[in-house]
Every structure is written in structure tokens, then in C-alpha cells.
Amino acid sequence: MRNVVRLFATAILTGWLLSDAPAIAAPTDGASEWQLSGGLFHAQGSDSGSLNLDLGYGYYLTPGWQIGIRQGLNYNFIDDSRDFWLASTTPFFNYHFHVTDIIVPYLGGFMGLVWNDRDATGTLGPQAGAKFFVHDRTFLNIGYRYEWFFSRIEAIDNNSSRGNHVVNLGVGFTWGGAPSKPRP
């Protein structure tokens, strides 16, 4: 995990150093966003691990509020057993806090469907993260979400301690929207 954090910090620093102009890039109302992210997990001393990839599209209603949809794929590797995969389709909403035009943390939530070739179930949960703009329309993202699973809404409380922690690193691109106000 330390290597992943170091790699992410190096990517942010490199982006800042290589850009020819300062990033003044906080999203504006009406902007769209594509984001590709992924993560790996392997518990020390266990015989399993997983790879997860997410592709998301978001639309900014205001500079703070964003709605969107995320398609995810999670592949689980299990030694001496059958590997399996899960896909998820989850609409989401986020509120972005404009700390600076470069660092934009967010909080939000999602609710959707998780499925594979054998089963389907509902999922919902909170999410948080930060976008680090390295260019006017390009950012690096670190995000966290907790996934609860349920077959009926009434069963959510019974499964509140049986979910997934998901941490992803990604890259995203924004375009369109209201023109940015020039800086003095």
C-alpha cells in the first residue's frame, strides 16, 4: 500500500512540475467528466485478492453538485478455487468542496446493482475522495467508498457490517460547462 501512495504522490508532483501553466481547473456548472480508476487488493497471509476497475461519467449541475453513473468490474482471484467476477452499475451524487482550484475534495453517495452470471443484488453506500488537477481539464483522483449489499431495503441494517471497503486511484478529464472566470 505504501508503494501505491508513493506512486500517486509522485504522479501528482510530476504533473505539477511538467505543466507549463498553473492549473486553474475547478469544474464549472454544466461541465462533463470521464474518470477511469482502478485498485488492487491482496490480504497478507490469505489465498485471495482482487482487481477492480471503474469507468464513470459525471455531470456538474453546479460547481459543487455532480450527478453521474459508474460501471465497475471486480475480479476476485482465489488460490485452489474458482475465481469469480462482479460487475456494478451505480448512479451516484457528489458534493465538491473547492478548497483551491487544484485540490477539490468531495463527499457523496451511490445506490445501484451488483451482478454476475449467477446472481444480482442491490448496493449502496457513502463515498469520499479528492481530485488533484494537474492540468486545466485533467485530474488525478483518490477515492474511497463503502459498499453495503442488500436483497431488500429492509435487510440493509442487518448487513451493515458485511460490506466492502474500496479504494481507487484514477485519472479523469472534464470538458464543457460555463466558461471559467479569469484570475486577476
C-alpha positions as CSV (number, residue, x, y, z in Angstrom):
1,M,0.0,0.0,0.0
2,R,2.9,2.3,0.7
3,N,4.2,1.9,-2.8
4,V,0.8,2.9,-4.2
5,V,0.7,6.0,-2.1
6,R,4.3,6.9,-3.2
7,L,3.4,6.3,-6.9
8,F,0.3,8.5,-6.6
9,A,2.2,11.3,-4.8
10,T,5.0,11.1,-7.5
11,A,2.4,11.3,-10.3
12,I,0.8,14.5,-8.7
13,L,4.2,16.1,-8.2
14,T,5.3,15.2,-11.8
15,G,2.1,16.7,-13.2
16,W,2.6,19.9,-11.3
17,L,6.2,20.2,-12.3
18,L,5.7,19.4,-16.0
19,S,2.7,21.7,-16.6
20,D,3.7,24.9,-18.3
21,A,0.9,26.9,-16.6
22,P,-0.8,26.7,-13.2
23,A,-3.9,24.5,-13.2
24,I,-6.9,26.7,-12.7
25,A,-9.3,23.9,-13.3
26,A,-12.1,23.5,-10.7
27,P,-15.2,22.2,-12.6
28,T,-17.9,24.7,-13.5
29,D,-21.7,24.2,-13.9
30,G,-22.6,22.2,-17.0
31,A,-19.2,20.5,-17.2
32,S,-19.0,16.8,-18.0
33,E,-16.4,14.4,-16.7
34,W,-15.0,10.9,-17.6
35,Q,-13.0,9.0,-15.0
36,L,-11.1,5.7,-15.2
37,S,-9.8,4.3,-11.9
38,G,-8.6,1.0,-10.5
39,G,-7.3,-0.7,-7.5
40,L,-5.8,-4.0,-6.2
41,F,-6.2,-5.9,-3.0
42,H,-4.5,-8.9,-1.5
43,A,-4.7,-9.6,2.2
44,Q,-1.4,-10.7,3.7
45,G,-1.5,-14.3,4.6
46,S,-4.6,-15.1,2.6
47,D,-5.2,-17.0,-0.6
48,S,-7.3,-14.4,-2.3
49,G,-7.0,-11.0,-3.9
50,S,-9.0,-8.8,-6.3
51,L,-8.6,-6.3,-9.1
52,N,-11.2,-3.6,-9.5
53,L,-11.7,-1.2,-12.4
54,D,-14.3,1.7,-12.6
55,L,-15.4,3.8,-15.5
56,G,-17.6,6.8,-14.6
57,Y,-19.4,9.7,-16.3
58,G,-20.4,12.7,-14.3
59,Y,-22.3,15.9,-15.0
60,Y,-21.9,19.1,-12.9
61,L,-25.2,20.7,-12.0
62,T,-23.3,23.5,-10.2
63,P,-19.6,23.9,-9.5
64,G,-20.3,21.8,-6.3
65,W,-23.0,19.3,-7.2
66,Q,-22.3,16.4,-9.5
67,I,-24.5,13.5,-10.6
68,G,-23.3,10.5,-12.6
69,I,-23.1,6.8,-13.2
70,R,-20.3,4.4,-12.6
71,Q,-19.7,1.0,-14.2
72,G,-17.4,-1.2,-12.2
73,L,-15.8,-4.6,-12.6
74,N,-14.3,-6.6,-9.7
75,Y,-12.4,-9.8,-10.4
76,N,-11.5,-12.0,-7.5
77,F,-8.5,-14.3,-7.6
78,I,-8.7,-17.3,-5.2
79,D,-6.0,-19.9,-5.0
80,D,-7.2,-23.5,-5.3
81,S,-10.7,-22.4,-6.1
82,R,-12.9,-20.9,-8.8
83,D,-12.2,-17.2,-9.5
84,F,-15.3,-15.1,-9.9
85,W,-16.2,-11.6,-11.1
86,L,-18.8,-9.0,-10.1
87,A,-20.0,-6.0,-12.2
88,S,-21.8,-3.0,-10.7
89,T,-23.8,-0.2,-12.2
90,T,-24.3,2.6,-9.7
91,P,-25.7,6.1,-10.2
92,F,-24.0,8.5,-7.8
93,F,-24.0,12.1,-6.5
94,N,-21.1,14.1,-5.1
95,Y,-20.7,17.5,-3.5
96,H,-17.3,19.1,-4.3
97,F,-15.6,21.4,-1.8
98,H,-13.5,23.9,-3.7
99,V,-10.5,24.2,-1.3
100,T,-8.4,25.5,-4.2
101,D,-8.7,25.3,-8.0
102,I,-6.2,22.4,-7.9
103,I,-7.4,20.4,-4.9
104,V,-11.1,19.5,-4.9
105,P,-12.3,17.1,-2.2
106,Y,-15.8,15.5,-2.4
107,L,-18.4,13.6,-0.4
108,G,-21.3,11.7,-1.8
109,G,-23.3,8.5,-2.1
110,F,-24.4,5.9,-4.5
111,M,-27.1,3.3,-5.0
112,G,-27.2,0.6,-7.7
113,L,-27.0,-3.0,-8.7
114,V,-24.1,-5.6,-8.4
115,W,-24.4,-8.6,-10.6
116,N,-22.6,-11.5,-12.3
117,D,-23.5,-14.6,-14.2
118,R,-25.2,-16.2,-11.2
119,D,-26.8,-13.6,-9.0
120,A,-27.8,-9.9,-8.6
121,T,-28.1,-7.7,-5.5
122,G,-28.5,-4.1,-4.6
123,T,-25.7,-1.9,-3.2
124,L,-25.5,1.5,-1.6
125,G,-23.1,3.5,0.5
126,P,-21.1,6.6,1.1
127,Q,-18.1,7.8,-0.9
128,A,-15.4,10.4,-0.5
129,G,-12.2,11.4,-2.2
130,A,-10.1,14.2,-3.6
131,K,-9.4,15.3,-7.2
132,F,-5.9,16.9,-7.8
133,F,-6.0,18.9,-11.0
134,V,-2.6,18.6,-12.8
135,H,-3.8,20.5,-15.9
136,D,-6.8,22.7,-16.8
137,R,-9.0,19.7,-17.7
138,T,-7.1,16.7,-16.2
139,F,-7.0,15.4,-12.7
140,L,-5.8,12.5,-10.6
141,N,-8.3,11.1,-8.2
142,I,-8.0,9.1,-5.0
143,G,-11.4,7.8,-3.9
144,Y,-12.9,5.6,-1.2
145,R,-16.3,4.0,-0.9
146,Y,-18.0,1.6,1.4
147,E,-20.5,-0.9,-0.3
148,W,-23.4,-2.4,1.6
149,F,-25.2,-5.2,-0.2
150,F,-28.9,-6.0,0.2
151,S,-31.7,-8.0,-1.5
152,R,-34.5,-5.9,0.1
153,I,-34.4,-2.4,1.6
154,E,-35.4,-3.8,5.0
155,A,-32.2,-6.0,5.0
156,I,-29.7,-3.1,4.8
157,D,-29.4,-2.7,8.6
158,N,-28.8,-6.5,9.0
159,N,-25.8,-6.3,6.6
160,S,-24.3,-3.0,7.8
161,S,-21.1,-4.8,9.0
162,R,-20.7,-7.0,5.9
163,G,-19.6,-4.7,3.1
164,N,-16.6,-3.9,1.0
165,H,-14.1,-1.1,1.5
166,V,-13.0,0.1,-2.0
167,V,-10.0,2.5,-2.6
168,N,-9.3,3.5,-6.1
169,L,-6.7,5.6,-7.8
170,G,-7.6,7.1,-11.2
171,V,-7.4,9.8,-13.9
172,G,-10.2,12.0,-15.1
173,F,-11.0,14.5,-17.7
174,T,-13.5,17.4,-17.7
175,W,-14.9,19.3,-20.6
176,G,-17.6,21.8,-21.5
177,G,-19.5,23.8,-19.0
178,A,-19.7,27.5,-18.2
179,P,-16.5,29.4,-19.0
180,S,-14.1,29.9,-16.1
181,K,-13.8,33.4,-14.7
182,P,-10.3,34.8,-15.4
183,R,-8.0,35.2,-12.5
184,P,-6.8,38.8,-11.7
